[in-house]
Amino acid sequence: MRLFKTLGFSLLMFAVGLATAAERGSAEEAVAMVKKAVAYMKEAGKDKAFSEFGNPANTQFHDRDLYIFVYDMDGNNVAHGNNPKMVGKNLLEMKDNDGKYIIKSFIEVSKAKGKGWVDYKWPNPVTKAVELKSSYVEKVDGLIVGAGIYK
């Protein structure tokens, strides 16, 4: 009987873990979303793409806690899938709760490698809690296109 209880508890915890994982986007999904956003920018043009990136009803660019953001190389936000109040603002000096420069880090990675991951803390749009986030960014036509996952 004890074996069945232990097995049952283990299966329950596994199912809870799967459900939690399904509520969050994966690294692979973030990279795929960025690639899709880059292709859409080239196909539809920047203005239309930026509008769609900011449209929460567009599930191509909004999925659970995943969304697209775009910055220019000076730190100006030109599109944001979760917070439209950021659009049009220079956020170069923005820091996370630990004092890490977020946008400067995006720019550094983009300039050095063309693409890559940046870790920082950011409010999760689903849980509303500040969580560890890792964003995949790609430099495209003088812009930084990104999407991040919460860990």
N, C-alpha and C positions, 0 to 999 in steps of 0.2 A: 504494500500500500504506500509506503514511504517513497519508493521508487517512482510510482505513478504521480505522486504529489510533486516530487522534484522535477520530473519530466514535464509535467503540466505547467509548473512555474517557469521552467526554462523556455518552453514554447511561447508562453504568454510574454515574457520579456523580449524574446526574439521578434514577436509580432509587433510589440510596442516600438522596438527599435526600427523595424521596417516602416512603420507608419510615420515615425518622426523623420526618418530619412526622406520619405516621399513628400513631406511637407516643405522640404528645402531643396533648392536647386543644387546640382552637382557641378564639379569643376568642368566636366565634359560638356554639360548643358550650357554653362556660362561661355565657354569658348565657342560653341556652336552658335549661340545667340549673337555674339560679337561678329562672327563670320557672316551670319545672315544679315546683320545690320550694315556691315560694310558693303555687301553685295547690293542691298537695297539702296544705300546712298548713291552708289555708282549708277544704278538703274533708274531710279526715280528723281535723283537730284537731292542736294542737301536740304533745301527748304522743306520739301515734302517729307523727306526722311525724318528730319528733326521734329516735325509736327507729329508724325506717326510714333516716334520714340516716346513722345510725351503723352500719347493717348492711351490711357489705361485699358480701354476696350480692345486695343490691338494686342491679341494674345501672341503674336509673333515676337513681340518685344517686351511682354510682361507675362511672367509665369511664376506664380507663387511669390518667392522673395527675390526673383531675378528680374532685372530691368536694365535698360541701356542708358548710359550717360555719355556725353561728349564734351570735351574741353579743347580749346585751342592751345597752342604751345606757350601762350602767355598766361594761362590759368583762367581764361574766361570760359564760363559754362555756356555752351550753345544749345544743349539739349539735356533734359533729365527726366527719366521715366517715373520717378517717384516724388520729386519735389519741384514743381514748376517755379517756385519762388527763387530757386537758384539760377534759373536761366537769365542770362544777360549780366551776371555778376562776375567780377574777378575774385576768384577764390584761392589764388596762389598761396596766400598766407594761412589758409585753413589748416587747423591741427585737430588730431583726434584727442581723446581723453588723456592719453599718455604723452601728448606734446609732439607727436610725429606729424610732419608736414605731409598731408595726403596728396594734394595736387602736385606739389613739387616732386614727390616720389613717382607719380604717374609720368611726369615729364622726363625725369631722369631715366627711368626704365625705357621709355619710348625712344629717347635719344640714343641711349647706349645700345639697345638690343633690337629696337623696332617693335617688340612685343614682349610681354612677360607678366608676372604676378607681383602684386603689391599687397602686403598685409597691414592692417590698421583696425581700429575699433570704430563702429558705426551703428546707428540705430537700425534695427531690423524692422522693415515696414509691416511684417506680420505679427511679431511678438511685441513690438514697441520697446524692447530692451536694447541697450547698447551691448553689442556682441563683437567678437573677433570676426573680421571680414577679410576676405582675400579677393582682390579684383584682378581680372585678366584685362589687360589693356593692349591695344594695337595702334600704332601710328599709321594714319592713312591720310594722304593729301594735306599734311600739316595739321591734322586733328588727331586727338586721342579718343578712340572709341573703346568703351569698356562695359563690363558687367561683372558683378561680384557675387560670391557665395558666402554664406554665414557658416561658421564652423561650430 
